Amino acid sequence: MKIETRVLLTAIGSFSAPAVIRGLREMGFSVIGTDIYEKEWVAESAEVDRFYQAPPAAEEARYLSFLQELIIKEEISFLVPLIDAEIDVLNRNRALLERLGVTLCMSGEAEIRLLRSKLSLTERVSGWLSRPENAAFSGQFRTIPTERASEADFETVRYPLILKPDDGRSSSGLYRIYQEDQLGFAFSNIMDPSKLSDDSLTRYLVQPLLRGNVVTVDVVRDHRGNCLVAAREELLRTANGAGLSVRLFRDPELERFCRELAGELGILGAVNFELIRGEGSGIYYFVECNPRFSGGTAFTVLSGLPLVRDSMRVFLGEELGAQPALREGYMTRKYIECRM
């Protein structure tokens, strides 16, 4: 690969960015990085070839204009988004960006729409699990009972429970409700009392709060259906769900479940499945699929699965090889200071 092949990497202040930048550089890419914060505030700005401060994705028109100008100026070949907010905008505006000759390194349009709706995804996975050919999974894998908050009978619900946005990300807007008197606080934050007909609850979901450890599985899949996976149990996490201390492990049934589910969902490139392993029961409850590199990408790379390289190979049109032998055991993250 020639060094002048350029990748635009967004949100380089995110947890996954250091591992993704290293992986891209090892492949010989030139890396152009963006973030909403100033260069001096973002440590990884020193690790990319050039850095640009971006407008927030929430300001969609400004953000798209910025991307178009940058893609043309830097002659970008591949665009790798690292956060869900940007993925949503890119997915809505694929045609606009692809006309500039850039490859969006993420799953397809319909697939992203499904993955970004937690209710639709839960219903899809539940239906898939109920098929006769998937009966072998039924004893060990389940979905979490989920309904719209606007349709829930809060007089009869059982506590503890979770309220979360249907299109939420990184635990933003998530409420853990342990008793009835906590509902009022959550509703006061979710709903606007100044509106006579506030429909905010239609965008929120209700689920039981399950006891157990979070298990995340990094998955990469190519156009031919070849799929590689690496699982870890998250022992310490940040408030927004990024693993700090983890245990990497092998579970053949979990790996088979994730490969086959990735095929059902039409995954391309790297995504991350999140599950809860029930305390005592050992049953895996499917939670969600993040359509991007996970915050724990570096753990997966250290385990022996070159996730960044393999994901880029998918978007280069190459075929993945066999599942590598992975290292198991404990890994942890540490922070270091650097002068900007």
Rosetta silent file (secondary structure, phi, psi, omega in degrees, C-alpha in Angstrom):
SEQUENCE: MKIETRVLLTAIGSFSAPAVIRGLREMGFSVIGTDIYEKEWVAESAEVDRFYQAPPAAEEARYLSFLQELIIKEEISFLVPLIDAEIDVLNRNRALLERLGVTLCMSGEAEIRLLRSKLSLTERVSGWLSRPENAAFSGQFRTIPTERASEADFETVRYPLILKPDDGRSSSGLYRIYQEDQLGFAFSNIMDPSKLSDDSLTRYLVQPLLRGNVVTVDVVRDHRGNCLVAAREELLRTANGAGLSVRLFRDPELERFCRELAGELGILGAVNFELIRGEGSGIYYFVECNPRFSGGTAFTVLSGLPLVRDSMRVFLGEELGAQPALREGYMTRKYIECRM
SCORE:     score description
SCORE:     0.000 S_00000001
   1 L     0.000  140.393 -178.916    0.000    0.000    0.000 S_00000001
   2 L   -84.051  143.190 -175.916    1.286    3.483   -0.824 S_00000001
   3 L   -62.548  -25.390 -176.590    1.825    5.913    2.018 S_00000001
   4 L   -77.585   -4.701  173.477   -0.191    8.639    0.264 S_00000001
   5 L   -67.062  120.924 -169.280   -3.418    6.654    0.672 S_00000001
   6 E  -110.882  137.217  176.689   -5.226    8.808    3.209 S_00000001
   7 E  -114.460  132.183  172.063   -7.739    7.922    5.895 S_00000001
   8 E   -95.250  118.064 -178.172   -9.896   10.513    7.632 S_00000001
   9 E  -111.887  120.236 -176.174  -10.375    9.412   11.248 S_00000001
  10 L   -93.236  162.879  172.267  -13.006   11.291   13.257 S_00000001
  11 L    51.745   53.100 -174.216  -13.334   11.866   17.015 S_00000001
  12 L   -76.237    2.723  170.128   -9.706   11.054   17.789 S_00000001
  13 L   -86.377   -1.629 -177.330  -10.239   11.985   21.422 S_00000001
  14 L   -79.173  165.486 -173.905  -12.316    8.814   21.883 S_00000001
  15 L   -60.179  -35.583 -175.062  -11.136    5.684   23.710 S_00000001
  16 L   -79.290  -15.936 -168.668  -10.566    3.621   20.568 S_00000001
  17 H   -57.894  -46.297 -177.920   -8.511    6.241   18.717 S_00000001
  18 H   -56.556  -44.172 -179.829   -4.947    5.338   19.863 S_00000001
  19 H   -67.574  -37.998 -179.237   -5.320    1.711   18.779 S_00000001
  20 H   -68.052  -43.021  178.616   -6.997    2.670   15.499 S_00000001
  21 H   -61.160  -45.471  178.501   -4.304    5.215   14.649 S_00000001
  22 H   -59.150  -44.536 -178.741   -1.550    2.670   15.373 S_00000001
  23 H   -63.224  -41.599  179.096   -3.289    0.070   13.229 S_00000001
  24 H   -65.515  -41.734  179.616   -3.732    2.436   10.300 S_00000001
  25 H   -64.992  -39.215  178.254   -0.112    3.562   10.465 S_00000001
  26 H   -62.090  -27.774  178.042    1.123   -0.028   10.542 S_00000001
  27 L   -82.643   -9.326  178.764   -0.764   -0.569    7.277 S_00000001
  28 L    95.758    7.994  177.973    0.979    2.420    5.712 S_00000001
  29 L   -74.051  149.897  164.649   -1.947    4.827    5.648 S_00000001
  30 E   -88.990  130.566 -171.857   -1.555    8.545    6.095 S_00000001
  31 E  -111.446  121.986  174.542   -3.962    9.522    8.890 S_00000001
  32 E  -105.427  123.139 -174.507   -5.888   12.791    8.976 S_00000001
  33 E  -111.087  148.191  174.775   -7.581   13.286   12.353 S_00000001
  34 E  -132.394  157.867  172.183  -10.504   15.416   13.544 S_00000001
  35 E  -162.423  159.676 -178.876  -12.139   16.194   16.864 S_00000001
  36 L   -77.526  -13.824 -178.719  -14.530   18.859   18.170 S_00000001
  37 L   -96.603  163.632  179.840  -11.899   20.080   20.645 S_00000001
  38 L   -65.170  154.003 -176.773   -8.820   22.179   20.010 S_00000001
  39 H   -53.070  -42.201 -176.089   -5.624   20.433   18.981 S_00000001
  40 H   -70.226  -11.125  179.063   -3.917   21.183   22.288 S_00000001
  41 H   -94.436   -9.734 -171.755   -6.712   19.427   24.174 S_00000001
  42 L  -118.611  108.647 -175.069   -6.465   16.141   22.257 S_00000001
  43 H   -57.686  -39.299 -175.400   -3.398   13.988   22.920 S_00000001
  44 H   -72.364   -6.713  176.065   -3.824   11.915   19.753 S_00000001
  45 H   -63.903  -22.561  177.983   -3.573   15.051   17.600 S_00000001
  46 H   -80.711   -9.146 -175.688    0.201   14.577   17.952 S_00000001
  47 L  -102.096   -7.621 -179.686   -0.056   11.062   16.485 S_00000001
  48 L  -102.229  164.933 -179.229   -1.787   11.902   13.186 S_00000001
  49 L   -70.144  -39.816  175.155   -0.286   13.460   10.056 S_00000001
  50 E  -148.218  148.035 -177.295   -2.623   16.444   10.200 S_00000001
  51 E  -123.480  141.868  176.285   -5.350   17.519   12.600 S_00000001
  52 E  -133.519  134.891  174.662   -8.491   19.596   12.010 S_00000001
  53 E   -80.586  127.450 -174.505  -10.981   20.852   14.585 S_00000001
  54 L  -104.931  150.816  169.803  -14.488   19.798   13.502 S_00000001
  55 L   -70.960  157.760  177.900  -17.912   21.263   14.293 S_00000001
  56 L   -61.447  146.081  178.220  -20.184   18.972   16.347 S_00000001
  57 L   -62.891  -24.944  178.456  -22.093   16.377   14.361 S_00000001
  58 L   -62.877  -25.962  174.399  -25.280   17.746   15.935 S_00000001
  59 L   -91.424   74.553 -163.785  -24.781   20.822   13.732 S_00000001
  60 H   -58.093  -44.332 -177.938  -25.352   18.614   10.710 S_00000001
  61 H   -63.471  -46.518  178.244  -25.127   21.172    7.904 S_00000001
  62 H   -62.787  -42.379 -177.908  -21.877   22.677    9.227 S_00000001
  63 H   -62.998  -45.239  179.886  -20.441   19.241    9.921 S_00000001
  64 H   -65.242  -41.336  177.649  -21.189   17.968    6.413 S_00000001
  65 H   -61.282  -42.626  176.781  -19.778   21.096    4.794 S_00000001
  66 H   -59.137  -47.038 -179.160  -16.623   20.682    6.863 S_00000001
  67 H   -63.493  -44.083 -179.788  -16.259   17.035    5.820 S_00000001
  68 H   -58.746  -47.082 -179.913  -16.806   17.769    2.130 S_00000001
  69 H   -63.391  -40.295 -177.962  -14.152   20.467    2.104 S_00000001
  70 H   -69.955  -40.551  179.217  -11.693   18.296    4.037 S_00000001
  71 H   -60.396  -42.807  179.704  -12.222   15.224    1.850 S_00000001
  72 H   -69.772  -47.478 -176.880  -11.480   17.275   -1.265 S_00000001
  73 H   -60.459  -44.703 -173.957   -8.565   19.204    0.253 S_00000001
  74 H   -95.005   -0.055 -179.857   -6.807   16.136    1.678 S_00000001
  75 L    53.462   55.741 -175.842   -7.809   13.731   -1.129 S_00000001
  76 L   -73.706  135.346  176.343   -9.293   11.298    1.380 S_00000001
  77 L   -99.199  -36.210 -176.073   -9.847    7.693    0.258 S_00000001
  78 E  -132.564  140.486  177.513  -11.391    6.200    3.421 S_00000001
  79 E  -118.766  121.137 -177.879  -13.482    7.726    6.212 S_00000001
  80 E  -116.669  104.742  177.695  -13.476    5.925    9.585 S_00000001
  81 L   -85.288  143.624 -176.303  -15.952    7.319   12.155 S_00000001
  82 L  -112.285   -7.006  179.365  -15.360    6.477   15.817 S_00000001
  83 L  -131.720  153.270 -173.767  -18.541    7.701   17.541 S_00000001
  84 H   -63.505  -37.349 -178.129  -22.237    6.987   17.009 S_00000001
  85 H   -58.607  -39.926  179.247  -23.299   10.629   16.600 S_00000001
  86 H   -74.836  -36.529  177.281  -21.107   10.956   13.532 S_00000001
  87 H   -59.360  -41.814  179.214  -22.124    7.553   12.185 S_00000001
  88 H   -59.020  -45.522 -179.364  -25.775    8.649   12.260 S_00000001
  89 H   -66.751  -45.365  179.770  -25.001   11.762   10.211 S_00000001
  90 H   -61.031  -39.042 -177.865  -22.767    9.901    7.756 S_00000001
  91 H   -66.790  -36.084  178.553  -25.394    7.215    7.266 S_00000001
  92 H   -71.923  -19.300 -172.976  -28.062    9.775    6.408 S_00000001
  93 L  -125.240   33.824 -177.685  -25.736   11.448    3.893 S_00000001
  94 H   -57.019  -50.190 -173.797  -23.940    8.510    2.283 S_00000001
  95 H   -59.369  -42.000 -179.918  -24.676    9.463   -1.309 S_00000001
  96 H   -58.388  -44.673 -176.586  -23.381   12.991   -0.813 S_00000001
  97 H   -78.222  -39.059 -177.960  -20.053   11.780    0.568 S_00000001
  98 H   -67.554  -25.228  175.396  -19.597    8.783   -1.699 S_00000001
  99 L   -64.089  -20.204  177.906  -19.930   11.061   -4.751 S_00000001
 100 L   -84.238   -0.191  177.269  -16.624   12.559   -3.593 S_00000001
 101 L    87.322   12.738 -179.012  -14.978    9.140   -4.050 S_00000001
 102 L   -95.212  144.496  175.168  -14.575    8.332   -0.362 S_00000001
 103 E   -96.382  123.078  176.024  -15.290    4.879    1.128 S_00000001
 104 E   -83.637  118.950 -174.994  -17.281    4.963    4.378 S_00000001
 105 L   -88.385   75.225  177.946  -15.804    2.277    6.623 S_00000001
 106 L  -161.590  169.544 -179.003  -18.979    1.057    8.292 S_00000001
 107 L   -63.657  173.388 -174.542  -21.872   -1.305    7.629 S_00000001
 108 L   -69.262  170.062 -173.406  -24.558   -0.565    5.030 S_00000001
 109 H   -60.103  -52.663 -178.838  -27.288    2.065    5.279 S_00000001
 110 H   -65.287  -36.912 -179.838  -30.195   -0.206    6.261 S_00000001
 111 H   -64.423  -42.789  179.205  -27.964   -2.187    8.608 S_00000001
 112 H   -64.454  -41.621  179.095  -26.825    0.949   10.459 S_00000001
 113 H   -58.945  -40.991  178.487  -30.428    2.143   10.845 S_00000001
 114 H   -65.665  -47.723 -176.210  -31.312   -1.190   12.448 S_00000001
 115 H   -63.927  -28.252 -176.307  -28.285   -1.238   14.757 S_00000001
 116 L   -88.451    1.531  172.486  -28.975    2.306   15.957 S_00000001
 117 L  -113.171  107.679 -174.817  -32.518    1.466   17.118 S_00000001
 118 H   -63.877  -35.788  179.611  -32.253   -0.630   20.259 S_00000001
 119 H   -69.755  -48.037  179.883  -35.896   -1.714   20.140 S_00000001
 120 H   -61.134  -39.855 -179.925  -35.833   -2.728   16.470 S_00000001
 121 H   -66.919  -42.979  178.380  -32.562   -4.580   16.987 S_00000001
 122 H   -60.084  -43.121  179.594  -33.855   -6.401   20.068 S_00000001
 123 H   -65.426  -37.971  179.223  -36.961   -7.495   18.151 S_00000001
 124 H   -65.874  -45.182 -179.292  -34.831   -8.661   15.214 S_00000001
 125 H   -67.201  -39.656  178.379  -32.488  -10.692   17.433 S_00000001
 126 H   -61.213  -44.298  177.704  -35.426  -12.140   19.393 S_00000001
 127 H   -63.739  -38.984  179.320  -37.097  -13.258   16.169 S_00000001
 128 H   -64.993  -42.075  179.387  -33.849  -14.752   14.919 S_00000001
 129 H   -65.748  -26.514 -177.193  -33.357  -16.699   18.153 S_00000001
 130 L   -80.766   -6.866  179.826  -36.883  -18.111   17.907 S_00000001
 131 L   -69.356  144.771 -178.641  -36.219  -19.790   14.557 S_00000001
 132 H   -56.191  -36.105 -177.561  -36.050  -23.608   14.687 S_00000001
 133 H   -70.485  -10.769  178.642  -32.553  -23.659   13.217 S_00000001
 134 H  -108.890   18.663 -178.092  -31.318  -21.608   16.184 S_00000001
 135 H   -58.714  -29.895 -178.849  -32.843  -23.820   18.873 S_00000001
 136 H   -63.915  -23.035  179.847  -29.351  -24.740   20.099 S_00000001
 137 H   -84.104  -18.647 -165.879  -28.876  -21.142   21.258 S_00000001
 138 L   -60.609  -31.666 -177.805  -32.159  -20.894   23.170 S_00000001
 139 L   -78.786  -19.843 -172.868  -30.852  -22.229   26.488 S_00000001
 140 L  -117.466  -16.208 -176.189  -27.829  -19.950   26.669 S_00000001
 141 E  -130.220  133.503  179.915  -28.734  -16.761   24.767 S_00000001
 142 E  -143.225  165.404  168.432  -31.702  -14.451   25.216 S_00000001
 143 E   -99.689  165.174  179.682  -32.778  -10.879   24.606 S_00000001
 144 L   -90.791  129.738  176.721  -33.849   -8.535   27.396 S_00000001
 145 L   -52.997  125.752 -171.934  -37.629   -7.867   27.623 S_00000001
 146 L  -137.575  136.648  173.451  -37.997   -4.370   26.139 S_00000001
 147 E  -146.144  161.375  177.323  -40.908   -1.971   25.563 S_00000001
 148 E   -69.065  139.767 -179.914  -41.408    1.698   24.844 S_00000001
 149 H   -61.467  -31.200 -179.510  -41.688    3.807   27.983 S_00000001
 150 H   -68.842  -16.709 -178.328  -44.792    5.472   26.513 S_00000001
 151 H  -108.769   -2.910 -176.329  -46.533    2.071   26.457 S_00000001
 152 L   -80.038  145.396  174.560  -45.333    0.741   29.818 S_00000001
 153 L   -95.344   97.683 -175.819  -47.660    0.376   32.810 S_00000001
 154 L   -75.161   -2.554  172.848  -45.549    1.909   35.547 S_00000001
 155 L   -78.886  -22.776 -174.428  -48.124    0.843   38.147 S_00000001
 156 L  -118.349   -3.716 -178.016  -47.184   -2.793   37.608 S_00000001
 157 L   -64.896  155.251  178.541  -43.521   -2.731   36.524 S_00000001
 158 L  -103.757  142.682 -179.953  -40.972   -4.526   38.671 S_00000001
 159 L  -104.736  153.780    1.862  -37.881   -2.826   40.028 S_00000001
 160 L   -78.547  158.990  178.879  -35.023   -2.331   39.450 S_00000001
 161 E  -142.429  170.296  178.889  -35.379   -1.201   35.846 S_00000001
 162 E  -120.615  136.375  167.001  -33.588    0.818   33.193 S_00000001
 163 E  -111.077  127.116  179.629  -34.858    3.764   31.170 S_00000001
 164 E  -149.612  152.200  179.005  -32.734    4.502   28.116 S_00000001
 165 E   -66.458  145.198  178.546  -33.061    6.241   24.727 S_00000001
 166 L   -61.719  -33.667 -179.709  -33.868    4.015   21.767 S_00000001
 167 L  -111.559   28.589 -175.259  -30.948    5.537   19.845 S_00000001
 168 L   -66.586  164.828  178.676  -28.718    6.154   22.865 S_00000001
 169 L  -147.224  142.412  174.502  -24.957    5.937   22.926 S_00000001
 170 L    51.760   39.087  178.074  -22.305    5.500   25.631 S_00000001
 171 L    63.892   11.568  177.797  -24.940    5.345   28.418 S_00000001
 172 L   -67.126  130.153  179.364  -25.974    8.930   27.658 S_00000001
 173 L    76.227   11.150 -178.554  -29.491    9.573   28.953 S_00000001
 174 L   -90.383  136.818  178.773  -29.656    6.203   30.733 S_00000001
 175 E  -124.091  131.668  172.075  -31.372    5.987   34.131 S_00000001
 176 E  -100.006  118.548 -174.454  -31.165    3.109   36.601 S_00000001
 177 E  -110.661  114.074 -176.448  -34.359    3.072   38.664 S_00000001
 178 L   -98.328  -19.823  178.156  -34.215    1.017   41.859 S_00000001
 179 L  -153.553  162.366 -169.390  -37.507    2.122   43.430 S_00000001
 180 H   -59.001  -36.314 -175.006  -40.681    3.919   42.402 S_00000001
 181 H   -70.856   -8.293  175.530  -39.850    7.313   43.884 S_00000001
 182 H   -83.961  -13.467 -179.649  -36.852    7.610   41.533 S_00000001
 183 H   -63.094  -39.976 -177.717  -39.137    7.626   38.494 S_00000001
 184 H   -59.099  -41.431  178.115  -40.182   11.210   39.073 S_00000001
 185 H   -62.526  -45.068 -179.872  -36.597   12.445   38.866 S_00000001
 186 H   -62.583  -46.664 -179.045  -36.028   10.543   35.622 S_00000001
 187 H   -62.740  -36.337 -179.107  -39.281   11.782   34.068 S_00000001
 188 H   -66.763  -25.964  176.543  -38.499   15.381   35.047 S_00000001
 189 H   -85.460  -31.324 -177.337  -35.251   15.129   33.086 S_00000001
 190 H   -81.234  -40.410 -171.052  -36.731   13.305   30.101 S_00000001
 191 L  -101.994  153.164  178.543  -39.966   15.270   29.640 S_00000001
 192 L  -102.397  107.655 -175.967  -40.571   18.988   29.065 S_00000001
 193 L   -67.433  -14.266  179.938  -43.321   20.188   31.454 S_00000001
 194 L   -78.209  -12.708 -179.868  -43.879   23.298   29.333 S_00000001
 195 L   -96.429  131.155  179.956  -45.292   21.167   26.513 S_00000001
 196 L   -67.353  -34.867 -179.566  -48.926   20.123   26.712 S_00000001
 197 L  -127.863   83.553 -178.611  -48.250   17.009   24.659 S_00000001
 198 L   -88.728  123.361 -177.860  -44.700   15.868   25.302 S_00000001
 199 L  -103.533   20.789 -175.458  -43.812   12.704   23.352 S_00000001
 200 H   -58.219  -35.239 -177.027  -40.355   12.214   24.859 S_00000001
 201 H   -67.036  -19.295  177.130  -41.276    8.866   26.398 S_00000001
 202 H   -68.301  -20.340 -179.317  -41.901    7.428   22.923 S_00000001
 203 H   -95.800    2.918  179.434  -38.151    7.718   22.375 S_00000001
 204 E  -112.602  151.193  179.346  -37.301    5.892   25.611 S_00000001
 205 E  -116.145  153.525  175.910  -37.266    2.187   26.392 S_00000001
 206 E  -117.087  131.666  177.094  -37.931    0.261   29.602 S_00000001
 207 E  -140.350  152.491  170.663  -35.990   -2.883   30.509 S_00000001
 208 E   -67.492  146.195  176.509  -35.412   -4.872   33.701 S_00000001
 209 L   -87.377  110.819 -175.828  -32.028   -4.153   35.280 S_00000001
 210 L   -89.249  146.444  175.136  -30.179   -7.457   35.160 S_00000001
 211 L   -92.201  133.161  179.169  -27.440   -8.507   37.556 S_00000001
 212 E   153.941  172.368  179.691  -24.273   -9.765   35.937 S_00000001
 213 E   -90.104  146.313  175.417  -21.050   -8.732   34.226 S_00000001
 214 E   -76.049  132.481  174.342  -20.913   -7.007   30.870 S_00000001
 215 E  -117.828  126.365  177.528  -19.353   -9.102   28.117 S_00000001
 216 E  -115.724  143.740 -178.077  -18.287   -7.367   24.933 S_00000001
 217 E  -128.082  113.813  172.966  -17.337   -9.119   21.714 S_00000001
 218 E   -77.964  132.498 -174.058  -15.397   -7.365   18.976 S_00000001
 219 E  -130.211  137.133  171.464  -16.506   -8.704   15.609 S_00000001
 220 E  -133.577  132.129 -173.728  -15.156   -8.124   12.097 S_00000001
 221 E  -136.032  141.813 -179.729  -16.902   -9.563    9.033 S_00000001
 222 L  -102.557 -178.878 -176.038  -16.174   -9.390    5.302 S_00000001
 223 L   -67.817  -20.452 -178.931  -18.396   -9.372    2.209 S_00000001
 224 L   -93.363    0.100  177.874  -18.130  -13.159    1.846 S_00000001
 225 L    94.053   -0.019  174.432  -19.349  -13.858    5.382 S_00000001
 226 L   -67.729  137.766 -171.019  -15.975  -14.664    6.948 S_00000001
 227 E  -143.155  130.898  178.667  -16.109  -13.476   10.553 S_00000001
 228 E  -118.383  144.606 -174.735  -13.527  -13.128   13.337 S_00000001
 229 E  -140.137  155.000  173.940  -14.351  -12.471   16.993 S_00000001
 230 E  -147.736  125.341 -174.524  -12.702  -11.712   20.351 S_00000001
 231 E  -108.278  148.144  173.947  -14.600  -11.670   23.666 S_00000001
 232 E  -146.109  147.426  173.335  -13.834   -9.990   26.970 S_00000001
 233 E   -96.734  127.923 -175.301  -15.546   -9.653   30.329 S_00000001
 234 E   -93.866  117.027 -173.399  -15.455   -6.059   31.558 S_00000001
 235 E   -95.597  -38.177  172.945  -14.525   -5.871   35.232 S_00000001
 236 E  -127.758  134.655 -178.268  -14.071   -2.116   35.656 S_00000001
 237 E  -135.102  155.026  171.439  -15.790    0.403   33.362 S_00000001
 238 L   -74.327  170.842 -179.818  -16.096    4.155   33.023 S_00000001
 239 L   -61.608  -28.066  179.618  -19.471    5.809   33.581 S_00000001
 240 L   -98.263   15.752  167.395  -20.074    5.817   29.820 S_00000001
 241 L    91.444   18.421  177.145  -19.282    2.131   29.439 S_00000001
 242 L   -94.480  129.671 -177.377  -15.633    1.923   28.345 S_00000001
 243 E   -70.117  135.082  176.933  -13.726   -1.009   29.843 S_00000001
 244 E  -106.931  -43.824  174.257  -10.714   -0.224   32.038 S_00000001
 245 E  -125.293  130.155 -172.936   -9.881   -3.683   33.399 S_00000001
 246 E  -138.349  162.477  172.021  -10.996   -6.742   31.448 S_00000001
 247 E  -121.322  115.448  176.573  -10.600  -10.510   31.211 S_00000001
 248 E   -83.771  135.310 -174.801  -10.174  -11.884   27.708 S_00000001
 249 E  -148.663  163.816  176.138  -11.570  -15.388   27.319 S_00000001
 250 L  -110.658  135.383  175.204  -12.656  -18.005   24.784 S_00000001
 251 L  -144.563  101.550 -174.158  -16.179  -19.427   24.683 S_00000001
 252 H   -54.552  -38.958 -178.935  -16.895  -21.433   21.499 S_00000001
 253 H   -70.418  -39.927  176.755  -20.680  -21.083   21.789 S_00000001
 254 H   -63.048  -42.907  179.573  -20.502  -17.335   22.371 S_00000001
 255 H   -63.989  -40.725  179.060  -18.169  -16.974   19.398 S_00000001
 256 H   -65.880  -42.839  177.576  -20.490  -19.051   17.189 S_00000001
 257 H   -56.643  -46.638 -176.592  -23.497  -17.008   18.332 S_00000001
 258 H   -68.760  -38.393  177.808  -21.750  -13.745   17.446 S_00000001
 259 H   -62.904  -46.924 -176.643  -20.572  -14.991   14.031 S_00000001
 260 H   -70.651  -35.942  176.857  -24.022  -16.195   13.045 S_00000001
 261 H   -67.342  -38.478  177.105  -25.748  -13.098   14.401 S_00000001
 262 H   -59.792  -37.928  176.315  -23.306  -10.888   12.483 S_00000001
 263 H   -66.259  -42.884  178.328  -24.360  -12.725    9.340 S_00000001
 264 H   -60.315  -36.880 -176.042  -28.048  -12.244   10.154 S_00000001
 265 H   -89.103   -4.240  177.843  -27.491   -8.513   10.663 S_00000001
 266 L    68.905   35.181 -177.296  -25.388   -8.065    7.522 S_00000001
 267 L   -65.378  140.973  169.642  -22.390   -6.645    9.391 S_00000001
 268 L  -129.688  136.074 -179.102  -19.416   -5.311    7.408 S_00000001
 269 E    76.004 -154.088 -173.725  -16.138   -4.337    9.010 S_00000001
 270 E   -94.354  133.874  170.442  -15.726   -3.967   12.765 S_00000001
 271 E  -138.710  176.969  179.898  -18.586   -3.758   15.272 S_00000001
 272 E  -135.384  120.291  174.148  -18.972   -4.556   18.950 S_00000001
 273 E   -89.331  138.475  176.021  -21.670   -6.752   20.499 S_00000001
 274 E  -118.602  132.067  179.046  -22.538   -6.108   24.131 S_00000001
 275 E  -135.213  163.460  170.898  -24.151   -8.740   26.334 S_00000001
 276 E  -115.494  127.155  174.826  -24.767   -9.307   30.040 S_00000001
 277 E   -91.009  111.913 -173.051  -23.841  -12.677   31.491 S_00000001
 278 E   -56.598  134.051  179.493  -26.510  -13.289   34.111 S_00000001
 279 L   -65.874  123.638 -179.918  -25.283  -13.591   37.678 S_00000001
 280 L    89.370  -48.273 -176.234  -25.690  -17.185   38.787 S_00000001
 281 L   -80.239  -32.321 -175.860  -27.402  -18.399   35.602 S_00000001
 282 L    75.098    3.846  178.319  -24.531  -17.802   33.175 S_00000001
 283 L   -72.734  138.280  175.369  -27.101  -16.975   30.468 S_00000001
 284 E   -89.824  124.976  175.755  -25.993  -14.366   27.941 S_00000001
 285 E  -106.671  119.263 -179.558  -28.504  -11.540   27.429 S_00000001
 286 E   -69.886  132.242 -179.186  -27.980   -9.589   24.221 S_00000001
 287 E  -106.588  -56.377 -175.281  -27.902   -5.812   24.865 S_00000001
 288 E  -167.468  173.071  173.048  -26.826   -3.989   21.703 S_00000001
 289 E  -128.312  119.962  176.014  -24.453   -3.743   18.763 S_00000001
 290 E   -89.647  119.193 -171.415  -22.195   -0.687   18.439 S_00000001
 291 L   -84.660   54.272 -174.194  -21.518   -0.174   14.695 S_00000001
 292 L  -166.304  178.052  171.414  -17.902    0.985   15.127 S_00000001
 293 L   -64.732  138.930  179.650  -14.621    0.178   16.815 S_00000001
 294 L   -82.794  163.569  175.777  -15.185   -0.339   20.547 S_00000001
 295 L   -60.895  -23.038 -179.404  -13.418    1.529   23.330 S_00000001
 296 L   -97.840   23.263  179.674  -11.583   -1.715   24.073 S_00000001
 297 H   -52.899  -39.825 -178.862  -10.136   -2.175   20.580 S_00000001
 298 H   -61.543  -35.369  177.476   -6.611   -2.118   22.023 S_00000001
 299 H   -62.818  -43.720 -179.740   -7.429   -5.118   24.234 S_00000001
 300 H   -63.606  -41.690  178.285   -8.564   -7.110   21.210 S_00000001
 301 H   -63.090  -43.028  178.685   -5.407   -6.215   19.275 S_00000001
 302 H   -63.866  -28.560 -179.391   -3.246   -7.259   22.262 S_00000001
 303 H   -73.590  -16.760  178.421   -5.126  -10.566   22.413 S_00000001
 304 L   118.931    1.185  175.913   -3.958  -11.430   18.893 S_00000001
 305 L  -104.709  109.276 -178.190   -6.800  -10.273   16.632 S_00000001
 306 L   -75.731   75.426 -168.492   -5.569   -7.334   14.475 S_00000001
 307 H   -59.885  -42.566 -177.619   -9.011   -5.746   14.422 S_00000001
 308 H   -67.040  -47.632  179.062   -8.065   -2.468   12.747 S_00000001
 309 H   -58.979  -45.981 -176.527   -6.058   -4.133   10.003 S_00000001
 310 H   -67.487  -37.203  178.190   -8.762   -6.718    9.341 S_00000001
 311 H   -64.733  -42.620  178.964  -11.547   -4.140    9.244 S_00000001
 312 H   -66.603  -33.643  176.610   -9.655   -2.024    6.712 S_00000001
 313 H   -59.590  -37.340  178.265   -8.976   -5.139    4.631 S_00000001
 314 H   -59.243  -45.072 -175.719  -12.751   -5.583    4.364 S_00000001
 315 H   -82.527   -7.538  168.747  -13.172   -2.095    2.894 S_00000001
 316 L   -88.278   -0.956  178.724  -10.229   -2.660    0.587 S_00000001
 317 L    85.393   12.548 -179.009  -12.243   -5.564   -0.852 S_00000001
 318 L   -90.349  166.717 -178.517  -10.021   -8.280    0.608 S_00000001
 319 L  -104.012  138.093  178.916  -11.093  -11.527    2.252 S_00000001
 320 L   -74.503  154.570  177.775  -10.450  -12.319    5.927 S_00000001
 321 L   -91.174 -155.885 -177.650   -8.450  -15.347    6.947 S_00000001
 322 L   -79.560  157.522  175.831   -9.016  -17.924    9.671 S_00000001
 323 L   -58.525  124.575  179.897   -9.794  -17.106   13.295 S_00000001
 324 L   -76.681  158.900  171.342   -6.424  -16.533   15.023 S_00000001
 325 L   -71.534  128.256 -174.631   -5.403  -18.191   18.272 S_00000001
 326 L  -107.968  146.156  174.411   -6.113  -15.587   20.968 S_00000001
 327 L   -79.824  136.145  176.458   -4.378  -14.897   24.258 S_00000001
 328 L  -105.280  163.761  176.732   -6.611  -15.165   27.307 S_00000001
 329 E   127.183 -171.626 -174.069   -6.234  -13.469   30.679 S_00000001
 330 E   -91.284  141.250  174.085   -6.432  -10.105   32.371 S_00000001
 331 E  -138.185  150.927  179.145   -5.606   -6.765   30.761 S_00000001
 332 E  -141.221  159.068 -178.973   -5.912   -3.235   32.072 S_00000001
 333 L  -104.148  143.166  172.994   -5.637    0.299   30.749 S_00000001
 334 L  -130.184  155.637 -179.817   -3.390    3.008   32.165 S_00000001
 335 L  -106.006  145.948  174.610   -3.188    6.709   31.484 S_00000001
 336 L  -131.225  151.954  179.816   -0.030    8.732   30.865 S_00000001
 337 L   -91.306  150.332  176.455    0.540   12.450   30.712 S_00000001
 338 L  -144.385  147.856  178.757    2.035   14.172   27.684 S_00000001
 339 L   -87.337  131.119 -178.988    3.093   17.720   26.884 S_00000001
 340 L   -98.090    0.000    0.000    1.230   19.273   23.967 S_00000001
